[in-house]
């Protein structure tokens, strides 16, 4: 049982390392800010999640006690990372785009960053 748990812990740590490396590499190598935002919010979040899963499994099987601290960290991370990415993307759109440079908005002609219709100006 311990050997299987050790293999699972090693598996989660290897997966976490791969996701962390891919997220960090994407942060450095992607071309524009919006693409760079995608790498750390997706891949690195999964990397940290893998480390936390390995830590929870180690505490439960090897050390013999249930550790919920890692679960709380995981929930906090998965709740806050998308919200932070959304705010960063909105700031980038506000600073980089104007009504003239945005593509067509579709049905109502409104964008979330420019909330008045063009014909009301």
N, C-alpha and C positions, 0 to 999 in steps of 0.2 A: 504493500500500500504506500509506504514512504517513497519507494522508487518511482512509482507512477506519479505521485505528487511532485517529486523533484523534477521529473521530465515535463510535467505541465507547467511548473514554475519557470523552468528554463525556456520552454516554448513561449510563454507569455513575455518573458524578458527579451527574447530574440525578436519577436514580432514588434514589441514596443521599440526596440532599438532601430528596426527597419523603418517603422513609421516615423520615428523621430528624425532619422537621417533624411528620409525623403522630404519631410516637411521643412527641415532646415535647408536642404539643398534647393528646394523650390523657392524658398524665401530669398535666397541669394541669386538664383539664376533666371527667374521668370521676368518678363520684360516690363510690364507696367504695374502700377500700384494695386489695381483691382485683382490682377492675377496673383500677385505676391500675397495678397490678403487671404486668398483661398488656401494656400499651402499650410500655414501654421494653424489655421482654425480647424482644418479637417485632419490632416495627417498627424500633427503634433498632439492634438487632443486624443487621438486614438493611441498614440505612443505613451502618453501619460496614463491613459486608461489601462493599457497593458501592464505597466509597472504596478499600478494600484491593484489590479487583479492578481498579479503574482504575489504581492505583499499580503493580500487577504488570504490567498490559498496557503501561503507559508505560515501565517499566524494560525489558521484553522487546523492544518494537518500536522505540521512539523512541531510547532510550539504548543499546540493543544488548547488554544483559547480563541474565541470568536472576537474579531476586531472589526468594529463598525466605523472606525475613523476613516479608513480608506473609502468606504461606501459613501460617507458624507462628502469627502473631497471629490469623488467621482461625480456625484450629483451636482455639486456646486460648479464643477468644471463644465459639465455638459449643459448646465443652464446658463452660465455666464459667457462662454466662448461665442455662441452665435449672436448674442445680444451685443457684445463688444464689436464683433465683426460688422454687424449691421450699422452701428454708430460710426465706425471708421469709414465704411462705404458711403454713408450719407454725407459725411463731412467732405470726402473726396468729390462726390458729385456736386455738392454745393460750391466747392472751390474751383472745380475744373469745367463745369458745364454751364451753359446758359440756355434759355429757351430756344435759341436759334440753332444750337449745336446738338440738341437732343433729337432722337428719331421720333417718328409719329407715335403718339401715345395710345391711339386706338379709339375705342367707343366714345368716351366722353371728352377726349382731347386734353385730359389733365394728367400731369405728372405729380408724384408725391412731393417732389422738391420744389415745384413751381405750381402752386395750388389754385391759381386763377386762370380761367380760360383765356386764350389769346384774343378772342373777339370781345371781351369785356374791357380791355385796356383802353 
